[in-house]
Amino acid sequence: MARLSTTDQLADLRRAYTGENLSQAVPAVRGGELMPDAATEAQRQLEAKVLFAACTAASVLQLMPPASIVRPAHVFRTVEPGETLRLHLHGRALGPLLFELLPRTEGGFGMGVAGLEHRQHRRSAELTTGDASVVLSGVDEQAWDRGMRYLRWMHEFRGVEYTDGGGNDDVVAESATGSALLRRVHLWHDASWLRALPMGGAWFVEWAGGPSEDEIGQKLGHPDFGTTADITLRRIDAPTEDVEEGVRTYPWPEEFVSAVTAAEPDQRPGRR
């Protein structure tokens, strides 16, 4: 039987934007939080930078065995918009996301979010700049340690100069738009990939495959769940040719290869 109550209809709408399940969406809707925006500029800045980092980290996930640019690859499975944004990650996404977010100096340039620190909770990890934070839900201490082992491997592999201090403290233009996109990022879950960045007074969003520009435009224009931010949309066709053979031999350490994919062709010992 179809659920016809106003609360259920609104919860279903919210889920299209966030990927939440009913137990997450219904209480929020009942509490009057249809699609809350970040309340402070500090929070908007951090969320925009998290979106940047997630777009870059997703490209790394496409290269993880079995390497493919054809299948969708995204960092976030679910977002829970609220005063503090709660983010649920796809498998293997934590390490690549931390590499992009945590401050470092590489090639003489500060990268990652300057001043970003970690606070560990029992069942989640919090990333905070002191005046803004996001929560990585389900990232317990064991998961965090695994993500940090990936981070240290990448630092060594890439020749990162140092990680104490460093980072980038540039201000993101039109950060409210980046924050709004992050809180609605599930709209693109069927796309092969997503890219988003500020361009002048607007943001440019590009994705491959998945929803049409009209579909995304209509949802972003929804009076209750959309946004009034100035966003330029561009959909391109999903890739039809997969990654080249050389990419499949990227030297991923055994620890970061899922047991599920261990039998894939590009995981044979001679091809690591």
C-alpha positions as CSV (number, residue, x, y, z in Angstrom):
1,M,0.0,0.0,0.0
2,A,1.3,3.4,-0.9
3,R,2.3,5.7,1.9
4,L,0.1,8.8,1.4
5,S,0.7,10.9,4.5
6,T,2.3,14.3,4.0
7,T,5.2,13.3,6.2
8,D,5.9,10.2,4.2
9,Q,5.7,12.1,0.9
10,L,8.2,14.7,2.2
11,A,10.5,12.0,3.6
12,D,10.5,10.3,0.2
13,L,11.4,13.6,-1.5
14,R,14.2,14.3,1.0
15,R,15.6,10.8,0.4
16,A,16.0,11.5,-3.3
17,Y,18.4,14.3,-2.4
18,T,20.3,12.7,0.5
19,G,20.1,8.9,0.1
20,E,18.8,8.5,3.7
21,N,16.6,5.7,4.8
22,L,13.2,6.2,6.2
23,S,14.4,6.0,9.8
24,Q,16.7,8.9,9.1
25,A,14.4,11.0,6.9
26,V,11.1,10.7,8.7
27,P,12.2,12.1,12.1
28,A,14.0,15.0,10.4
29,V,10.9,15.9,8.4
30,R,8.7,15.6,11.5
31,G,11.1,18.0,13.2
32,G,10.6,20.5,10.5
33,E,14.0,20.0,8.9
34,L,13.0,19.5,5.2
35,M,16.4,20.5,3.9
36,P,18.3,22.8,6.3
37,D,21.2,24.9,5.0
38,A,24.5,25.3,6.9
39,A,24.0,28.0,9.5
40,T,27.4,29.8,9.4
41,E,30.0,30.9,6.9
42,A,32.6,28.7,8.6
43,Q,30.4,25.7,8.1
44,R,29.6,26.5,4.5
45,Q,33.4,26.9,3.8
46,L,34.2,23.5,5.3
47,E,31.4,21.8,3.5
48,A,32.4,23.3,0.1
49,K,35.9,22.0,0.7
50,V,34.6,18.6,1.6
51,L,32.8,18.5,-1.7
52,F,36.0,19.4,-3.6
53,A,37.8,16.7,-1.7
54,A,35.1,14.1,-2.4
55,C,35.1,14.8,-6.2
56,T,38.9,14.2,-6.3
57,A,38.8,11.2,-4.0
58,A,36.1,9.6,-6.1
59,S,38.5,9.6,-9.1
60,V,40.9,7.6,-7.0
61,L,38.2,5.1,-6.1
62,Q,37.7,4.5,-9.9
63,L,41.4,3.4,-10.1
64,M,41.1,1.0,-7.1
65,P,40.8,-2.7,-8.2
66,P,39.0,-3.6,-10.3
67,A,39.9,-0.3,-11.9
68,S,37.0,1.1,-14.0
69,I,35.7,4.5,-15.1
70,V,32.5,2.9,-16.4
71,R,30.9,2.0,-13.1
72,P,29.8,4.8,-10.8
73,A,32.3,5.8,-8.1
74,H,31.3,8.2,-5.3
75,V,32.6,8.9,-1.8
76,F,29.3,9.4,-0.1
77,R,26.5,6.9,0.2
78,T,24.3,9.1,2.3
79,V,24.3,12.6,3.7
80,E,22.2,13.7,6.8
81,P,21.8,17.5,6.6
82,G,21.6,19.2,9.9
83,E,23.4,21.7,12.1
84,T,26.4,19.3,11.8
85,L,26.4,17.4,8.6
86,R,26.7,13.6,9.0
87,L,28.3,11.8,6.0
88,H,28.1,8.0,5.4
89,L,30.9,6.7,3.2
90,H,31.0,4.1,0.5
91,G,33.5,1.3,1.1
92,R,37.2,2.1,0.7
93,A,36.4,5.9,0.4
94,L,37.8,6.9,3.8
95,G,41.5,6.8,3.0
96,P,41.2,8.7,-0.3
97,L,39.0,11.3,1.3
98,L,41.3,11.8,4.2
99,F,44.3,12.3,1.9
100,E,42.5,15.1,0.1
101,L,41.1,16.7,3.3
102,L,43.8,16.5,6.0
103,P,46.5,19.3,5.7
104,R,49.8,18.5,4.0
105,T,52.5,20.2,2.0
106,E,53.3,18.7,-1.4
107,G,55.5,20.1,-4.1
108,G,55.9,23.2,-2.0
109,F,52.2,23.9,-1.9
110,G,49.8,23.7,1.0
111,M,47.0,21.2,0.3
112,G,44.1,19.9,2.2
113,V,42.1,22.0,4.7
114,A,44.4,24.1,6.9
115,G,43.8,23.6,10.6
116,L,41.5,20.5,10.1
117,E,41.7,18.2,13.1
118,H,40.3,14.8,14.0
119,R,38.1,14.0,17.0
120,Q,37.3,10.3,17.5
121,H,34.0,9.2,18.9
122,R,32.8,5.7,19.6
123,R,31.0,5.1,16.3
124,S,32.0,8.1,14.2
125,A,34.9,10.4,13.4
126,E,34.6,14.2,13.5
127,L,36.6,16.5,11.3
128,T,36.7,20.0,12.7
129,T,38.4,23.4,12.1
130,G,37.2,24.5,15.6
131,D,34.3,26.6,14.3
132,A,32.9,24.1,11.8
133,S,32.8,20.3,11.6
134,V,31.4,17.3,9.7
135,V,30.9,13.9,11.1
136,L,31.9,10.7,9.3
137,S,29.3,8.3,10.5
138,G,30.3,4.6,11.1
139,V,34.0,5.5,11.2
140,D,35.1,3.9,14.5
141,E,38.6,3.9,15.8
142,Q,39.6,0.8,13.9
143,A,38.3,2.2,10.6
144,W,40.0,5.5,11.3
145,D,43.3,3.7,11.8
146,R,42.9,1.9,8.5
147,G,42.2,5.1,6.8
148,M,45.3,6.7,8.3
149,R,47.4,3.7,7.1
150,Y,46.3,4.5,3.6
151,L,47.1,8.2,4.2
152,R,50.7,7.3,5.3
153,W,51.2,5.1,2.3
154,M,50.0,7.8,0.0
155,H,52.3,10.3,1.7
156,E,55.3,8.0,1.1
157,F,54.3,7.1,-2.4
158,R,53.7,10.7,-3.4
159,G,56.7,12.1,-1.5
160,V,54.7,14.5,0.7
161,E,57.1,16.8,2.5
162,Y,55.4,17.1,5.9
163,T,52.0,16.9,7.4
164,D,52.4,19.0,10.6
165,G,50.7,22.3,9.8
166,G,50.5,23.0,6.1
167,G,47.2,22.9,4.3
168,N,45.4,25.5,2.3
169,D,43.4,28.3,3.9
170,D,42.1,29.9,0.7
171,V,38.5,31.1,0.9
172,V,36.0,29.2,-1.4
173,A,33.9,31.6,-3.5
174,E,30.2,31.3,-3.1
175,S,30.7,28.6,-0.4
176,A,26.9,28.4,0.3
177,T,26.5,26.9,-3.2
178,G,29.1,24.2,-2.5
179,S,27.5,23.4,0.8
180,A,24.1,23.2,-0.8
181,L,25.4,20.8,-3.4
182,L,27.1,18.6,-0.8
183,R,23.8,18.3,1.1
184,R,22.1,17.2,-2.1
185,V,24.9,15.1,-3.6
186,H,22.8,11.9,-3.8
187,L,21.0,13.4,-6.8
188,W,24.1,12.3,-8.8
189,H,24.4,8.8,-7.4
190,D,23.7,7.1,-10.7
191,A,26.3,9.2,-12.6
192,S,29.7,7.7,-13.3
193,W,31.4,10.7,-11.6
194,L,30.7,14.2,-10.4
195,R,32.8,17.4,-10.6
196,A,31.8,20.7,-9.0
197,L,33.7,24.0,-8.6
198,P,33.1,27.8,-8.4
199,M,33.3,29.7,-11.6
200,G,32.8,33.4,-11.3
201,G,29.7,34.2,-9.3
202,A,28.2,30.7,-10.0
203,W,29.2,27.1,-9.6
204,F,29.8,24.7,-12.5
205,V,28.7,21.1,-12.0
206,E,29.5,18.4,-14.5
207,W,28.7,14.7,-14.4
208,A,28.9,11.7,-16.8
209,G,25.8,9.5,-17.4
210,G,23.0,9.3,-15.0
211,P,20.3,11.9,-14.6
212,S,19.6,14.5,-17.3
213,E,20.2,18.2,-17.0
214,D,16.5,18.8,-17.0
215,E,15.9,16.3,-14.2
216,I,18.7,17.8,-12.0
217,G,17.5,21.3,-12.8
218,Q,13.9,20.6,-11.7
219,K,15.0,19.0,-8.5
220,L,17.4,21.9,-7.6
221,G,14.5,24.2,-8.3
222,H,12.1,22.4,-6.0
223,P,10.5,25.0,-3.6
224,D,11.2,22.9,-0.4
225,F,14.2,20.8,-1.2
226,G,16.0,22.7,-3.9
227,T,18.3,25.8,-3.8
228,T,18.2,29.3,-5.2
229,A,22.0,29.2,-5.8
230,D,23.3,30.0,-9.3
231,I,24.5,26.7,-10.7
232,T,25.5,25.9,-14.3
233,L,24.8,22.2,-15.1
234,R,26.4,20.1,-17.8
235,R,25.8,16.4,-18.3
236,I,28.1,14.4,-20.6
237,D,27.7,10.9,-21.9
238,A,29.0,8.2,-19.6
239,P,32.4,6.7,-20.8
240,T,32.1,3.6,-23.0
241,E,35.8,2.6,-23.0
242,D,37.4,1.6,-19.7
243,V,40.7,2.5,-18.2
244,E,43.9,1.5,-20.0
245,E,45.9,-1.5,-19.0
246,G,48.7,0.5,-17.4
247,V,46.2,2.0,-14.9
248,R,45.2,-1.5,-13.8
249,T,48.7,-2.2,-12.6
250,Y,48.8,0.7,-10.2
251,P,50.8,-0.6,-7.1
252,W,48.0,-0.8,-4.6
253,P,49.1,-2.4,-1.3
254,E,47.4,-5.6,-0.4
255,E,45.8,-4.0,2.6
256,F,43.7,-1.6,0.5
257,V,42.4,-4.2,-1.9
258,S,39.0,-5.5,-0.8
259,A,38.7,-9.2,-0.4
260,V,35.6,-9.0,-2.6
261,T,37.8,-8.0,-5.5
262,A,40.9,-10.1,-4.8
263,A,40.0,-12.5,-7.6
264,E,39.7,-9.9,-10.2
265,P,42.2,-10.1,-13.1
266,D,44.1,-7.0,-12.2
267,Q,44.7,-8.5,-8.7
268,R,46.8,-11.4,-9.8
269,P,50.2,-11.3,-8.1
270,G,52.1,-10.7,-11.3
271,R,50.0,-7.6,-12.1
272,R,50.3,-5.7,-8.9
